Each structure stands twice: as structure tokens, then as C-alpha cells.
């Protein structure tokens, strides 16, 4: 929806900043594919070794040749290799160097099997690719670690496990008696169970979260937050993935990135993490398990408070349009104070009256008012392409009433400078120069360069204009131009500064307005209202019925009461002043007489 486009743009800019580069993605893909091919070759090698050991001299192998390949696959020691973690879920961030795979075994993995796989894996990697990898055995963690020797220095962890480990645990929990003869060098059972859980998490994520719009984007942004802010660190990993899927998946419609992020913050701010809250159920466990059960009371309170503050900030930033100053998910070290001066300082005058904002609005030319409100200027376009640029004020010259500011910015090692009557205009001129140097459209056509004195002189002259200007509306102006001007000119007033409907009601009471037609789509409605006075019909067009009634009344006033009694209205306004001044003068005269 259009109302969420602004925060969507800033959330996507943050996502682009944390998303890995193309070189990092290619390095991850190459390392994972090389390892998978090497493990397939290791599985074939182990299968051949087992066949040689089990083969009998009496030629019993001829009877087994007719067995299907399915049974041959079932006899392999290594059943398959699966991607888990960030690689399987597609949640890699810039700088993520740790990857994971799970190697499924037919039986419970042992130290002997781990050593055989690691030794042969190094040989197979040299055969498959020219890239150099270091293979290390970590028996305590039941893993094989592969490190890349070139940039980026990636680390791939292969977790060995078997489905038999969980089956045995479930049978023991059910109270069944088991006679299990495990090898003496079997690997740690808890490590194997953790590897099986990561495999279930990857399958669930691909089935439930990958299909949700904006879910992966929000998880990436929150993963970056968890890695930078210590308060959010306990939610890193599986809990934040579950939370985002539940919050976004329960929405009644697809949401953009900004709206989805706000919904997740609302969920956290509601107190779901508190000890008396609902918690987060783990859908990958048969028993009822809370995915945030490892959090203590202090961590729950800190996370809830941080989410509430973040949610309040994002709502305020969205409402007042101040996303660009500082986002709540930005690091505190990257914050720069705003370079725009206050209104009083920018104008350089001493006029601090409440009508100052109205005068500034009236200084805009009709050409500027006719531009669409969503038009993207050069500064906005450059900020979208290169977020986080720092503009510097180089100099301020000229007299106080006619200042000239020079701003500079550095983009890709090149410095650009430009001047203007204000810092904002100078920044805009700098952005235009940068976009022209990059060969991109500037988004706005620069006006012909005029002396600065002329601009300031016209501004001073226009400030003398009154705050309320009468609007003359022709009866024939019922097209799209009148509708567009109605949206941008504010309230519709008559020559006397009144609402047209109210003024017409004072002159002719009991009038009825009728809806003639309603056209346009849901975002561009157009209504035509009609009023009949003395057998004459007057019509008005507007974006809503209220505006159309105002234009119809204005047309009737211009036709039936063209001149109006401006002098009489002025006299009527002066009469109350005389009534108030006369008693005051009499009282003053009486006091003077008493004194003297």
C-alpha cells in the first residue's frame, strides 16, 4: 500500500547494506558444491571398501547382483548430505563466514568412521577442484571442519549424525526396554541430536517461511540487529526465525518490508517473551517445547523494553517522515547531527509569528504546487542509490540577508561541490552533479541560473502578501485541474474568507445539494455535486463530496452575487470596535475628572 512506501524504502536500504556481495555468494556456493561432490565420492569409496571386506571366496556375490539399487543404497554407511543453517534458509549476511552441512549415516557415527571420512575427504577435494582446503577433525563436537585458504576465508562444518539416535531416545522416553550394543567409540549423542534438530529446522523453514512475503528480509535485518546489539543477542538464530514467521504469517494479507518489521516489533512489545506470556512454541519437536525457554527473567524484560522503545520510535518516525535522520536499527557510531538549520536561522530574520509557516507555504510558485507529491528529486534518488552519504559545509559567504552556502560530498573516492542560497539547495545541486557524473537521470530539471539577489528580492516581496488570498473559481472549471488544485491549495474560501457553503446558506437557507455523478478509481475519486437556486443549477467537482459542494456553492456565489458587499462587511466589522471603545473612553474621562 502507498502509506507504507516510505518506510519500505528505508527498510530495503538497510537490507541492501547487510546483504552479502556477489563475490561472497559465489564463494559460498563453490565451497558447498565442492564439499558435496567430495562427500559423494567418499561415500562411493566407503561402499567399495565394505564390499571388499564382506565378499566371500565362494562367489556369493552373483546372487546379490539381482538386488535393486534401493537395497544397495540402504547398505551404504553414508546415506546423504543435507544443507542446514544459513545456507539452506538463505539468511546469509555480509560477513557471514560459517557454513553448515549434515552428513547422515546408516548407523550411529563413530570416531573411526569420522576419521576415515575426514582422511578421504581431503583426497577427494584435491581431485575435484584446484582450490585448496584444510580439513580438520573435531571429535569432541562430532564434526569435520573445512577451511578455505583464499578470500573470503569461509569455514564449513560437517555434522555427523544418524536417525537411529533420536529413535533410541524416543523409545527410552516411552519406557521401552532396549538392548543396544553401541560401539565403544560412538560419537556424542547430544551433538547428534542437535544436528538432527537443525535438519528439521531447515525443512520447516523452507516449507513455511520462504513463501511468506518480506519474511526473509525482516529476518536478515533482525539477525544483523542481534549480532550488533547485546540486548537482542539471546534471540539470535531459531527463536527470531520462529517469531518472524508467526508474526508475519498470521497477517490477513501480504505485507511490505516496513509493515512486516513493524508487526514483528508489535508482537515483541506486547510481552510475548515475558514469563507470564504465551512464549514461542517449537513446531519441530513432538513434545510441547518453548523455543525461548533458555532466556532468564532479566533478558526477557530487556528484550521487551527494547522492542517497545523501537516500536514507538518507528511509529513516530513514520508519522512525521523523519526516517532519514536516524533509523532505530542503525549503529550509534554512524549517527551524524542534522545539517539543516532551524526555520528562524534559515530565514535570517526576526519574524517568529505563527503565520510564518503559512507565508513560507505561499512562497511556492504554482509550478511547484502542480508537481506530484511523490516526485523523487535528485537528492532522494542519490540517497536511494548511495545511502549514508555525509554532506559537509565548506563555506558560507555573502551578506547575512543574501548568504551563499557551498556543500561537498564524497562518492566512490571523488569529491563534488556546489553552491546555493541555502544548505538544502546546495545539497540538491551537489546531488545533481553526482548523478550527472554517474550518467543517471537527475529526476528534476534545473532552472536557469539566475543571480541570487533576484531570488531573495522576490522572496521578500512575496512575504508581504496576506496570509489568506481569495480564490476565484470559474463555473466551467470542473475538470481534473480544479481537482488537483483543490488537493494542494488547502481550504476553499470565498472573497470574504468564509466557507462557500456557509456563506451561501446565510444568503439562501434550506438549499439541497444532490450527487450527480461519481467517477474514477479507488485512489482517484471524482464527485459532481449540484445545487439549484431560483431555477438555476450550479455544479462543482472535487475529490470528495465536501469539496464538490464547496465548488458548487462558490459557483453559485460568483454567479448570483458577483460583487458582494465588501465595504458593508468592513463597516460591520468596525461597529463592534466602536461599541467597545465608547464605554472605555467614558470611564477614562470620569477618572480624570475625579483626579483634577
Secondary structure, DSSP 8 states (H G I E B T S, - for coil): -GGGHHHHHHHHHHHHHHB--HHHHHHHHHHHHHHHHHHHHHHHHHHHHHHHHH--TT-THHHHTTS-HHHHHHT-SEEEEEEEHHHHHT--BTT--EEEEEEEESS--BHHHHHHHHHHHHHHHHHH-SS-EEEEEETTTTEEEEEESSSS--EEEEEEE-HHHHHHHHHHHTT--------TTB--HHHHHHHHHHHHHHHHHHHHTTTSTTHHHHHHHHHHHHHH-GGGGGGTTHHHHHHHHHHHHTSSS---HHHHHHHHHHHHHTTTTSTTS---B-TT-SS--BTTTT--HHHHHHHHHHHHHHHHHHHHHHHHT-TTT--TTS-GGG--------HHHHH-S----TTHHHHHHHTS-HHHHTS-TT---HHHHHHHHSTT---EEEEEES-STT-EEEEEEEETTEEEEEEESSHHHHHHHHHHHHHHHHT---SS-------HHHHHHHHHHHHTS-S-------TT--SHHHHHHHHHH-S-B-TTSSBHHHHHHHHS-S--EEEEEEES-TTS-EEEEEEEETTEEEEEEESSHHHHHHHHHHHHHHHHSSS--HHHHHHHHHHHHHHHHHHHHHHHHHHHHHH-
